[in-house]
Amino acid sequence: MDANEVSEHGEEVDIAPAGWEGGDLAHTGGNLFAHEWVHSEKELRVGYSVDDPSVVGAEEVAFEGDGDEKNPQMWRLVGDVESQPCNGEEYCLETAIELMEKLGGGE
């Protein structure tokens, strides 16, 4: 896959509420892409597909490693937290930010 294929799927998003990291365009397999954010202290992940932007999901995750060695890029799913419908990538981004603000606890 070359850079032109990735750019077809949108730009990276560099905005997030306090405590959240990410927004990068992540290849999730099968030539599918998503925007994903993690809150490393709360062990939460929020994201949506850019190939079919119709829902934003929040999940509880467990990061690999212990203490300061936890890696927020290496996680395993613990369970679903919440999902919100959205219609198109612009609305999904707004919905993702609202969901992060809600779950982030106003940090």
DAQUI-V112429 format. One record per backbone hydrogen bond with DSSP energy under -1.0 kcal/mol. CO is the residue of the C=O (numbers start at 1). NH is the residue of the N-H. If there is no record, write none. Layout:
# DAQUI-V112429
co:CO nh:NH
co:CO nh:NH
This chain:
# DAQUI-V112429
co:2 nh:6
co:3 nh:7
co:4 nh:8
co:6 nh:9
co:7 nh:10
co:17 nh:20
co:21 nh:38
co:23 nh:13
co:24 nh:36
co:26 nh:34
co:29 nh:32
co:32 nh:28
co:33 nh:50
co:34 nh:26
co:35 nh:48
co:36 nh:23
co:37 nh:46
co:38 nh:21
co:39 nh:43
co:39 nh:44
co:43 nh:61
co:44 nh:39
co:45 nh:59
co:46 nh:37
co:47 nh:57
co:48 nh:35
co:52 nh:54
co:53 nh:88
co:54 nh:86
co:56 nh:84
co:57 nh:47
co:58 nh:81
co:58 nh:82
co:59 nh:45
co:60 nh:78
co:60 nh:79
co:62 nh:76
co:64 nh:71
co:66 nh:69
co:67 nh:70
co:71 nh:74
co:74 nh:64
co:76 nh:62
co:79 nh:60
co:82 nh:58
co:84 nh:56
co:88 nh:92
co:89 nh:93
co:90 nh:94
co:91 nh:95
co:92 nh:96
co:93 nh:97
co:94 nh:98
co:95 nh:99
co:96 nh:100
co:97 nh:101
co:98 nh:102
co:99 nh:103
co:100 nh:104
